[in-house]
Amino acid sequence: MRRILSAAALCLAATAAGAQSFPVKPLRIVVGYQPGGAADMVTRVVAKGLGERMGQQVVVDNRPGAGGFIANELVANSPPDGYTLLLANSSFAYIPGMFAGTKLKFDTRADFIPVALVATTQNVLVVHPAVPAKSVRELVAIARAHPGKLSYASGGIGGSTHMATELFKSMTKTNILHVPYKGNGPSIVDLMSGQVDMTIAPIPAMLPFISGGARKLRALATTGLKRSAMLPDLPTIADSGVPGYDAGSWYGYMLPAKTPAAIVSTLERDIMAFGNSPQFAEQLKNGVGCEPSVLSSEKFRELIAAETQKWGKIIREAGIKGE
């Protein structure tokens, strides 16, 4: 018995020593999207700041394709040693609903440990100038008076613009035709030409078309529970007759399941410390178009659970299926 206890004690001591020395080599953060988008840009800022804090290089590894599934699967099957993290965004919470009954190669609940949330960004509801609505209330009135006549563009089935507008339809009890595109770029082109009537899209993507002298599209409201720092003069949808409406994007980091708790805590501490720094806020403001929004591992887990439930309901109501 004494020998067994000694072996167990040695094992625990080795685990503790390993956690204390972590990290001893470069880390990587896997991003399931092309370079240049918000997820990638947020992660590059975090990677640099985290690397400086931890004294190790943190590499951004872009693995685009299949709506982020390639990156998710890669991290789920990586060694649980803390050296491979996943950038998770809002679409992570759509997966259980969109692929219910489908056999996936990873489980969003069982195969990952949330580490920390770092940033959020709001969307903005915009219409083509030919649409007479000057407010959300007027848009809802038009949609109710003419069911199925208005159309909205999205960047693709199951993307954030699709989900945000389906939530809007559900909460306003309106019938607006969905026109999916392969990316937000093509959808914005057709919106500006009047081929579609409206969209709910990320603020950074829409700013060139709704601000300054050009104003090719009309912005009606933003999608958070409070006004956006990027568009402070616009009301929120929630304050424009749709109380409780909230549809933005969030960005956080995950580790493979079974990563030792001490390593999770180390990464959580350092990511949160950088996320709460003035340096992080300044870099997001100047180059990324997001706002700092830092949550601990436990609070991030709660957010994912709430978002999964919320969007699962919308996905069932709209009959959305993953492709």
N, C-alpha and C positions, 0 to 999 in steps of 0.2 A: 504493500500500500504506500509506504514511504517513497519507493522508487517511482510509482505512478504519479504521486503528488509532485515530486521533484521534476519529472518530465513535463508535467502541465505548467509548473512555475517557469521552467526554462522557455517553454513555448510562448507564454504570455510576455515574458521579458523580451524575447526576440521580436515579438510583434510591436511592443511599445518602443523598442529601440529603433525599429524600422520606421515607425511613424514620426519619431522625433527627428530622424535624419532626413525625412522627406522634405523637398525633392533632391535627388542626387544626380538627376539627368534632365534634359529638356522635356517639356510637356507639349502636348498638341491639343488644339481645340478643333474638332471636326464641324464644319459648316456645310449643310446640305444645299447650298445655293451658290450661284456664280459670284465672283468678286464684283464689288461695286454697289450691291444692294445694302439695305439698312442692316440686315443680319450680319453681313460680312464686315461692314464698316464699324458697327458697334464692337464686334469681336476683335477687330484689329486694335482698337483703342484699349480694350480690356487686356488683350494679350501683352501689349507693351507695358502697361501699368502693372499687371500681375507679375510679369517677368522681372521687373525692377524690384518689386517687393520681395519676391522669392529667391532672387539671385540665380535664376535659371532662365534660359531662353524658352519662350512660349510660342510655338509655331501655329499658324492658322492653316488648316488643311481643308481646302474646298473640295467637296465631293458632291457636286450637283447631280440632279437626276431623280426621277420618280417621286417628285414632290417631297424630297427630303428623306425618302425611305432608305436610300443607299447609305446615307450618313447614320441614320438611326440604327440600322442593322449592324453597321461596322462597329459602332460604339457598344451596342448591346453585347456583342461577341468579343470585345476587347478584354484583356486581362484587367481584373478589378484592383489595380494597383495605384490609381490616382493619376496616371500619366496620360490618359486619353479622356477628354471631356467632350460633351456634345453641346452645341448651341441649340437650344430649344426655343421655338417661338410659338405664337398663338396656334398655329396649325397642329401642334403636338396634341392639343386638346380636342381637335376635330376627329382624330384617327379612330378612337373607339366607336364613335357613332357612325362614321362614314363606312367603316369596314366591319360592322357588326356581322357576325356569322361567317366572316372570311378568315381563312387560316393565314396569319401573317408570320413572318420570321422573327418578330419581336413583339413584346407586350409592353405598352407604355406604362402600365402600372407596376408590373413585376420585374422588369429588366433594367430599371433606371432608378437612381437616387437623385432627387433634386438637391442642388448645392446652394444656389442663390439666384435671385432675380436681380437684374441690374438696370433695365431701362424699359420705357414704354414710348409708344408714339400714337397719336390720335389719327383718325381719318377725318375727311371732310366731305360733306354732301354737296355736290355741285350739279347744276343743270345747264343745258344748252340755252343760250339767250332766247331762242324761240319759245321756250316753255314760259308761260306767263307768270309762274309762281315767283313771288319775291320773298317768301318765308316758308318754313316747314308746314305751317298750318294751311297755307294756300296750296302747297304741293299735295298734301293729303286730301284736301277737298277736291282737287282736280282728279286725282287717282280714284277716289271713291265715286265721283260722278261719271267717270269713263273707265270702267274696269277693263284691264288688259290692253288699254290704248297706249299708256306710257311704257317705255322700255328702259332698262338699265344695263349698262355694260359692266362686265367684271373681267378680271385678269385670268379667269379660268374656273372651272368647277371645283369647289372645295377650297378656294383661296379666301383670303381675308375680305376682299371686296364682295365676293359672293355671299359669304356668311353675314357680313354687316348689313347688306341690303335685305337678305331674307329675314333677319331679326327685325329690321325696320318694317317690312311688310307684315310680319306676324303681329307686332305691337300696335300697328296702325290699322290692321284689318283691311289692307289694300291688295289689289291684284295688279302687279307690275311685271311686265314680260322680261325674262332674263335672257341676255345675249352674251354668252361667254366668248372670250378671246384667248389667244395664247400669249398671255402677258399683259401687263397694264399699259405698255406703250401703244400697241395697236388699238386697245380699247379707247384710249384718250384721243387718238387720231380720229376715229369714227365719231366720238362724242363731239369733237370740235367741228366736224363737218355736218353734224345734225343727223347722222344715221341712227343714233340712239339719243335718248332724252336726258339721261342722268347717270351718275355713278356715285358710289361712296368709296373713296380711295385714299391712300396715305397722304397726309399733308405735304411731305417733302416732294412727292411726285407731282402734286397739283399746283404748288406755289407759282411756278412760272406762268400759269394760265389764268390765275385768279387774282394776282397782285400786280402792283405797278400800273403803268399806263395801258398795257395791252388788255388785260381782263377779257380774255376770249370766252371764258366760262363764268357763270354766276355761282358764287359760293353762298349757301344758305345757312349752314350750321356745322359745328364739329361734333365728334361722336363720344367724347368723354363725359364724365359726371361733373367736371369743372372745365372752365374755358381753357383753351390751349394757349400757352405762352407764345406760340408762333403766330396765332391768329386771335389776339385778345379781343378784337372788336366784334368777333362773330359769337352769337349765342350757341349754346349746345342744343342738340336735338332734345335732350331731356328737359331743358327749360323752354322748349318751343312746342309744348303740347304732347310730348311723348315721355312722361315721367319714368325715370329708371333706365332709359335707354343708355347703353354703354357698350361700345364696340371699337376697341383699339387693337394695337399689336403690342406684345410684350416679348422680352428677350432675357433668357436666363441660361444657366449652365447645369448640366446633368453629368453624373458618373454612372458607370456600369454597376448593377446590383452586386452586393457582397463586397464592395470596397470598404476597407476597415473604417470604423467610425472616426478614429483619430485623424485619418487622412482627409475624410470628408470635412471634419471640423477645421482642419488647417486651411483647406481651400476656401471653405465658407468664410472664415475669418478674413483672409487676405483679399478675396474678391469683394466682400462687403466693405472692407476698409478703403479699397481703391474706388469702389462705386460711390462712396459717400464723400470723396475728396473733391475740392474745388477744381482740381485739374480735370477730373472726369467730366464734371458738369460743363466746363468751358469747352472741352473738345467735342462733346455731343452737340452743344449749342452751335458751334462754329462750322462743323463739317458734316454732321450726321442727320440732324433734324429730329432727334429723339430727346427725351427728358429722363434724367436719372430717376429711378424708382427701385430702391433696394429693399429686398426681402430676404430674410433668413431661410435656411433650408426648410424648416417646419412651416413657415408662412408661405413659402413658395409651393410646398406640397399641397397646402390647403387651397391656394389659388388654382392650381392645376385641377384639383378635384372639383372645385366649384365651376370652373370653366368647362370641364368635360361634361358635367351634368347640364349646364346651361346650353351649350352648343349641341349636345346630344338631342335635346328636345326640339331645337330648331331643325336639325338634320332629319329627324323622324317626321316632323310636320311637313317639311318641304319635299320629302322623299329623295334626299340627296344620296347618291351612291358613289363610292370611291372608284376611280378609274385605274 
